[in-house]
Amino acid sequence: MSDTIPNNLPEKAPEPIQFNQLSLPNALLTRLDEMGYQQMTRVQSLSLPIILNNADAVVHAETGSGKTTAFALALLSKLDTKSFAPQALVLCPTRELAQQVADEVRKLAKSIANIKVLSLCGGEPTRIQTHSLEHGAHVLVGTPGRVLDHLQQRNVDLSTLTTLILDEADRMLEMGFQESLNAIIEHTPKTRQTLLFSATYPQNIATLATQVTTKAAKISAVQEDNQPKIKQLFYAMDNSDSAQMVMNVLAQQQPENCLIFCNTKNEVKDIFNTLSTNNFSVLALHGELEQKDRDQAIIQFSNGSVRVLVATDVASRGLDIAELDLVISVNMAHDLDTHTHRIGRTGRAGKEGVAITLIGAQDDYKMRLLEDTFAEPIEVKPAPPLSHSKPLKATMTTLQLSGGKKDKLRPGDVVGVLTKDNVLSAEDIGKIKLESTFGFVAVNSRLAKHALELISNNKIKGKRFRAKLL
């Protein structure tokens, strides 16, 4: 199994330096300038000259490389704004990633009048999406399961589709979406443009690419010198309690934030309970959670209100965390691709990261397979001793607001009300995320109750909003 596109496939393309060297509509060039997007990333410079010419493409590009902007520009550049029939469909493996993609498309589309982008994912009642579909949409972004549900219920017609994008296709295949993808593609025109983006290039991706694309350009946007700087460490668990060992590692490393991966939801619960009992700032993420709780856990971890997130591999993609200090794997992942995705969450944005794998007796075979990809033998160190360092605690707390984008709220409005009496400064306010009907803001924990009072007792844009601490 190979993680790179074979060398005999073309991977080079002209490399423009600026976006304005591309044949993009003026409205998009203006919007890119407003967003501060000028110099292209490697994946953008390699792929855009090809995909803007309506060619199919298979693109090998890691998460965080700028690929979303690349395919968003491609699909937006050829939309017929007068037709509200679906013209582009982006399929993603998780709801979280689909939301990020939809947000990026909406941001880029702001300079084009009346563009409607609709998300079709689980976690929201189907009837709400069905109602939205009745009013039409230019771009659909969704997960395979929910998109297929709408097709089978005849809520959506893809006969007018001109662009199909499979984002993080390797992850979709890992999650068992092959049959759903096949069924969805049956509903699309054969004349469509198909773009396939994948962080790895195993054989099943090569097979999928052959099935869904026509004379596709093969583009590798991964550079060895651009690879994340990740230090991998391996500790022997022997018969040690995994939850206690995780706590020892956290006490030893003292990371600013840490994502812990487990192979089962029961182990997630066990480790979460141990860390929580010992006063760590921690939340859990697994398939049994309601979508609301899952969303809130991701929000709090991404804005620094929670220091540790314990998760199954459902969280390995779609988490928008630019700087992640530490990733811990409790036992080896089920396969090497998943191991790569796990550790790839750290060492991003030019930062150095640490990935620690806790090795049990059952992991020996998988560890040896991993070792075959290393230049030197893996050194499995003894478990770190129990440390009496203070547990990891967060300095920020998240407030949830009852208003969002549909109420015309902007981040500046939230900052304005929080700083109006000069008790909170700008440094006391962290990330602000506004959804359609609600929003989240991270504030200094010491001043969280005061922030809650400010929002509850003051009008924002002439209207009162409720707020609560998460």
C-alpha positions as a printed Julia matrix, in Angstrom:
470×3 Matrix{Float64}:
   0.0    0.0     0.0
   1.48   3.32   -1.06
   0.85   6.72    0.46
   1.99   8.63   -2.63
   0.82   8.91   -6.2
   3.07   6.68   -8.35
   5.99   8.5    -9.92
   4.99   7.6   -13.48
   1.86   9.74  -13.15
   2.12  13.45  -14.06
   2.26  15.62  -10.98
   3.66  18.92  -12.2
   1.63  21.9   -13.33
   2.46  25.56  -13.97
   3.01  27.32  -10.69
   1.53  30.86  -10.76
   2.67  33.02   -7.87
  -0.48  35.11   -7.43
  -4.19  34.32   -7.77
  -4.59  37.19  -10.24
  -2.54  35.21  -12.75
  -5.41  32.73  -13.02
  -8.46  32.98  -15.25
 -10.82  33.63  -12.33
 -13.87  35.93  -12.46
 -13.14  39.44  -11.2
 -15.63  39.01   -8.35
 -13.63  36.07   -6.97
 -10.3   37.87   -7.39
 -11.73  40.82   -5.47
 -12.97  38.52   -2.71
  -9.61  36.73   -2.47
  -7.92  40.11   -2.06
 -10.4   41.09    0.68
  -9.64  37.85    2.52
  -5.89  38.44    2.25
  -5.39  35.44   -0.07
  -2.67  36.44   -2.52
   0.15  33.92   -2.79
  -1.06  30.41   -3.49
  -0.18  27.3    -1.52
   1.45  24.41   -3.35
  -1.77  22.48   -3.86
  -3.49  25.59   -5.22
  -0.7   26.46   -7.66
  -0.47  22.88   -8.92
  -4.18  22.11   -9.2
  -5.98  25.34  -10.09
  -4.56  25.82  -13.63
  -5.77  22.3   -14.42
  -9.15  22.17  -12.69
 -10.15  25.66  -13.9
  -9.98  24.17  -17.41
 -12.76  21.75  -16.38
 -10.46  18.73  -16.32
 -10.9   15.83  -13.9
  -8.16  15.56  -11.29
  -6.93  13.28   -8.53
  -5.07  15.39   -5.98
  -2.84  14.04   -3.22
  -2.8   16.78   -0.57
  -2.68  16.72    3.2
  -5.22  18.31    5.55
  -4.56  22.02    6.07
  -2.85  22.5     2.69
  -5.4   24.92    1.21
  -7.17  22.32   -0.94
 -10.65  23.5     0.11
  -9.99  26.96   -1.33
  -8.7   25.35   -4.53
 -11.81  23.31   -5.29
 -14.15  26.03   -3.97
 -12.71  28.49   -6.5
 -13.08  25.91   -9.26
 -16.76  25.23   -8.58
 -17.67  28.89   -7.95
 -15.97  30.09  -11.12
 -18.45  28.27  -13.35
 -21.76  28.57  -11.47
 -24.82  29.79  -13.32
 -26.19  32.09  -10.62
 -29.59  32.35  -12.31
 -30.24  28.63  -11.93
 -30.99  27.38   -8.43
 -30.66  23.73   -9.43
 -27.68  21.96   -7.79
 -24.56  22.49   -9.91
 -21.85  21.32   -7.5
 -21.77  18.57   -4.88
 -18.97  18.2    -2.32
 -18.94  14.94   -0.36
 -17.02  14.79    2.93
 -16.45  11.96    5.44
 -17.69  13.82    8.53
 -20.23  16.48    9.43
 -17.49  18.62   10.98
 -15.45  18.68    7.78
 -18.57  19.32    5.68
 -19.38  22.36    7.83
 -15.84  23.72    7.4
 -16.04  23.24    3.63
 -19.46  24.89    3.41
 -18.2   27.85    5.47
 -15.18  28.32    3.17
 -17.36  28.18    0.03
 -19.75  30.74    1.56
 -16.87  33.06    2.48
 -15.46  32.97   -1.04
 -18.93  33.37   -2.57
 -19.72  36.61   -0.7
 -18.74  38.72   -3.71
 -21.19  36.84   -5.97
 -24.84  37.78   -5.54
 -27.43  35.24   -4.4
 -25.23  32.15   -4.13
 -26.91  29.5    -1.97
 -24.77  26.84   -0.29
 -26.68  24.1     1.51
 -25.28  21.55    3.98
 -26.75  18.04    3.96
 -25.41  16.21    7.02
 -26.65  14.17    9.94
 -27.36  15.85   13.25
 -30.12  18.01   11.79
 -33.68  16.82   11.04
 -34.11  15.7     7.43
 -37.33  17.72    7.11
 -35.48  21.02    7.67
 -33.06  20.16    4.86
 -35.93  18.98    2.65
 -37.64  22.35    3.1
 -34.43  24.16    2.14
 -33.98  21.93   -0.91
 -37.45  22.92   -2.12
 -36.14  26.48   -2.51
 -33.13  25.34   -4.53
 -29.38  25.63   -4.05
 -26.31  26.17   -6.21
 -23.87  24.13   -4.11
 -24.51  21.1    -1.9
 -21.99  20.01    0.73
 -22.71  16.86    2.69
 -21.88  13.44    4.01
 -22.57  10.38    1.81
 -25.19   8.87    4.12
 -27.41  11.94    4.34
 -27.03  12.88    0.66
 -28.04   9.36   -0.34
 -31.05   9.55    2.01
 -32.29  12.67    0.18
 -31.73  11.07   -3.21
 -33.67   7.95   -2.22
 -36.52  10.12   -0.9
 -36.4   12.13   -4.16
 -35.8   15.36   -2.26
 -32.93  16.35   -4.54
 -32.18  16.01   -8.26
 -28.52  15.9    -9.35
 -29.18  15.81  -13.09
 -27.9   19.39  -13.49
 -24.65  18.73  -11.63
 -21.51  20.0   -13.36
 -18.95  19.42  -10.57
 -18.55  16.49   -8.15
 -15.88  16.71   -5.46
 -14.84  13.86   -3.17
 -12.95  15.48   -0.29
 -10.76  13.26    1.9
 -11.8   10.32   -0.23
  -9.45   7.95    1.6
 -11.25   8.64    4.86
 -14.66   8.05    3.23
 -13.51   4.63    2.05
 -12.07   3.83    5.51
 -15.45   4.66    7.04
 -17.23   2.25    4.7
 -18.9    4.73    2.34
 -17.93   2.94   -0.9
 -21.47   1.67   -1.63
 -23.04   5.03   -0.78
 -20.58   6.81   -3.09
 -21.4    4.39   -5.91
 -25.13   4.96   -5.42
 -24.77   8.75   -5.36
 -22.58   8.81   -8.48
 -25.28   6.84  -10.33
 -27.52   9.92   -9.93
 -24.99  12.33  -11.5
 -24.42  13.16  -15.17
 -21.54  11.38  -16.9
 -20.4   14.73  -18.35
 -19.61  16.19  -14.93
 -16.17  17.33  -13.79
 -14.91  15.1   -10.96
 -12.23  16.15   -8.47
 -10.9   13.64   -5.95
  -8.79  14.87   -3.01
  -7.01  12.43   -0.71
  -4.44  12.75    2.08
  -3.04   9.3     1.27
  -2.96   7.25   -1.93
  -3.61   3.58   -1.1
  -4.7    1.11   -3.78
  -8.43   1.55   -3.08
  -8.11   5.26   -3.91
  -6.43   4.43   -7.22
  -9.31   2.06   -7.96
 -11.92   4.66   -7.0
 -10.19   7.28   -9.15
 -10.36   4.97  -12.17
 -14.07   4.37  -11.56
 -15.23   7.98  -11.1
 -12.89  10.14  -13.22
 -12.13  10.44  -16.93
  -8.54  11.02  -18.07
  -7.84  12.64  -14.73
  -4.68  14.61  -14.1
  -2.75  13.13  -11.17
  -1.35  15.86   -8.94
   0.89  15.33   -5.92
   1.0   18.46   -3.77
   2.92  16.86   -0.92
   6.53  17.94   -0.48
   8.94  16.12    1.82
  10.28  19.37    3.24
   6.73  20.54    3.94
   5.89  17.5     6.03
   4.84  18.22    9.63
   7.66  18.17   12.19
   6.43  15.38   14.42
   8.46  13.61   17.08
   7.1   10.09   17.58
   7.57   8.33   20.92
   6.5    4.81   21.89
   5.85   3.63   25.47
   5.21   0.09   26.64
   1.91  -0.39   28.43
   2.6   -3.98   29.5
  -0.17  -4.66   32.02
  -0.47  -1.02   33.05
  -3.85   0.61   33.38
  -4.21   2.67   30.2
  -6.09   5.51   31.91
  -3.43   5.85   34.62
  -0.69   5.74   31.99
  -2.34   8.47   29.95
  -2.49  10.62   33.06
   1.22   9.98   33.7
   2.1   11.0    30.13
   0.04  14.2    30.37
   1.66  15.08   33.69
   5.1   14.49   32.2
   4.53  16.35   28.91
   2.32  19.22   30.2
   0.95  20.04   26.72
  -1.12  23.13   26.06
  -3.66  20.84   24.42
  -3.83  17.12   23.67
  -5.97  14.83   21.53
  -6.16  11.23   22.8
  -7.26   8.49   20.4
  -8.78   5.19   21.53
  -9.94   2.24   19.44
 -13.21   1.77   21.38
 -15.82   4.04   22.91
 -15.6    2.13   26.21
 -11.91   3.01   26.53
 -12.77   6.64   25.69
 -15.26   6.65   28.56
 -12.8    4.99   30.97
  -9.98   7.45   30.25
 -12.36  10.42   30.32
 -13.72   9.36   33.71
 -10.23   8.93   35.18
  -8.99  12.3    33.92
 -12.18  14.07   34.96
 -12.04  12.55   38.46
  -8.47  13.84   38.75
  -9.53  17.4    37.82
  -8.17  17.5    34.28
  -9.9   19.82   31.81
 -11.24  17.06   29.54
 -14.15  16.09   27.3
 -14.98  12.92   25.36
 -16.0   12.42   21.75
 -17.54   9.17   20.48
 -20.41   7.83   18.43
 -22.93   7.53   21.27
 -22.99  11.28   21.9
 -25.85  13.37   20.58
 -24.78  15.67   17.77
 -25.29  18.74   19.97
 -22.91  17.41   22.63
 -20.41  16.36   19.98
 -20.45  19.83   18.4
 -20.02  21.52   21.77
 -17.06  19.29   22.67
 -15.29  20.19   19.42
 -16.03  23.9    19.89
 -14.64  23.93   23.44
 -11.51  22.01   22.49
 -10.8   24.15   19.43
 -11.18  27.44   21.33
  -9.02  26.38   24.28
 -11.81  26.02   26.85
 -10.86  22.35   27.22
  -7.25  21.13   27.31
  -7.77  17.41   26.57
 -10.14  15.66   24.16
 -10.47  11.85   24.32
 -11.9   10.46   21.1
 -12.46   7.53   18.81
 -11.21   7.95   15.25
 -14.42   9.7    14.27
 -12.54  12.85   15.36
  -9.33  12.24   13.42
 -10.52  14.38   10.52
 -12.56  17.55   10.44
 -11.12  19.06   13.61
  -9.99  22.57   12.77
  -7.1   22.88   15.25
  -4.15  24.82   13.82
  -1.82  24.18   16.76
  -2.04  20.88   18.62
   0.83  20.12   21.01
   0.36  16.42   21.62
  -1.44  13.4    20.2
  -1.65  10.2    22.26
  -2.74   6.88   20.73
  -3.86   4.29   23.26
  -2.75   1.17   21.36
  -1.9    1.2    17.68
  -4.66   2.25   15.29
  -6.45  -0.45   13.3
  -4.29   0.3    10.22
  -1.28   2.38    9.25
  -3.28   4.99    7.32
  -5.34   5.72   10.43
  -2.13   5.99   12.48
  -0.86   8.54    9.95
  -4.07  10.56   10.21
  -3.91  10.5    14.0
  -0.39  11.83   14.32
  -0.98  14.28   11.48
  -3.19  16.35   13.77
  -0.07  17.73   15.47
   2.97  19.5    14.01
   0.84  21.72   11.76
   1.21  25.36   10.75
   5.0   25.07   10.88
   5.0   24.07   14.56
   6.73  21.05   16.02
   4.47  18.39   17.5
   4.74  15.24   19.58
   2.87  11.99   18.94
   3.0    9.28   21.62
   1.77   5.74   21.03
   1.11   3.46   24.0
   2.04  -0.06   22.9
   0.3   -3.14   24.28
   1.16  -6.81   23.66
  -1.48  -7.0    20.9
   0.18  -4.16   18.99
   3.45  -5.9    18.14
   2.52  -6.92   14.58
   1.12  -3.51   13.63
   4.1   -1.77   15.22
   6.47  -3.88   13.1
   4.55  -2.9     9.96
   4.96   0.73   10.98
   8.63   0.14   11.73
   9.15  -0.96    8.12
   8.4    2.63    7.07
  11.01   4.06    9.49
  14.7    4.59    8.77
  15.65   3.15   12.18
  14.12   0.55   14.53
  11.38   1.77   16.86
  12.53   2.17   20.45
   9.77   1.25   22.89
  10.51   3.01   26.18
   9.28   2.05   29.65
   6.11   3.76   30.83
   6.74   7.17   32.44
   6.43   7.13   36.24
   3.55   8.75   38.08
   4.11  12.47   38.33
   2.61  14.77   40.92
   2.4   17.7    38.52
  -0.82  19.67   38.61
  -3.59  18.42   36.29
  -4.12  20.32   33.05
  -6.74  23.03   33.54
  -8.16  25.49   31.02
  -7.96  29.25   31.51
 -10.88  29.89   29.15
 -14.6   29.1    29.38
 -17.12  28.94   26.53
 -20.38  30.9    26.46
 -23.17  29.89   24.1
 -25.36  32.67   22.69
 -28.93  32.26   21.45
 -28.21  34.34   18.32
 -26.05  33.87   15.24
 -25.61  34.73   11.57
 -29.35  34.83   10.86
 -29.59  37.58   13.48
 -26.86  39.5    11.55
 -24.46  39.05   14.46
 -20.77  39.56   13.76
 -17.77  38.79   16.0
 -17.25  42.53   16.47
 -20.74  42.86   17.97
 -19.93  40.21   20.57
 -16.6   41.83   21.43
 -18.34  45.2    21.74
 -20.82  44.1    24.38
 -18.19  42.13   26.33
 -15.82  45.09   26.6
 -18.36  47.87   27.11
 -17.62  48.37   30.84
 -13.84  47.82   30.47
 -13.81  44.86   32.87
 -12.95  42.45   30.06
 -10.2   43.46   27.66
  -9.62  42.07   24.18
  -7.04  39.7    25.7
  -9.79  38.15   27.86
 -11.78  37.14   24.76
 -10.8   34.11   22.71
 -12.24  32.55   19.58
 -15.75  33.5    18.45
 -17.72  31.1    16.24
 -21.12  32.09   14.9
 -23.48  29.49   13.45
 -26.79  30.27   11.76
 -28.97  30.52   14.9
 -26.47  30.46   17.78
 -22.89  31.37   18.6
 -19.97  30.56   20.89
 -17.36  32.78   22.5
 -14.41  31.8    24.7
 -13.69  34.15   27.6
 -11.28  34.24   30.55
 -12.68  31.76   33.09
 -12.07  34.22   35.91
 -14.46  36.69   34.22
 -16.92  34.21   32.7
 -19.84  35.06   35.03
 -19.38  38.76   34.37
 -19.33  38.1    30.63
 -22.55  36.1    31.0
 -24.23  39.05   32.75
 -23.07  41.5    30.08
 -24.64  39.46   27.29
 -27.82  38.68   29.21
 -28.43  42.25   30.41
 -27.53  44.23   27.3
 -28.95  44.47   23.81
 -26.86  43.56   20.79
 -28.04  45.25   17.6
 -31.21  46.29   19.43
 -32.08  42.79   20.54
 -31.57  40.76   23.71
 -29.96  37.33   23.51
 -29.76  34.56   26.08
 -26.41  33.09   27.05
 -25.19  30.14   29.09
 -21.89  28.7    30.25
 -20.92  25.35   28.73
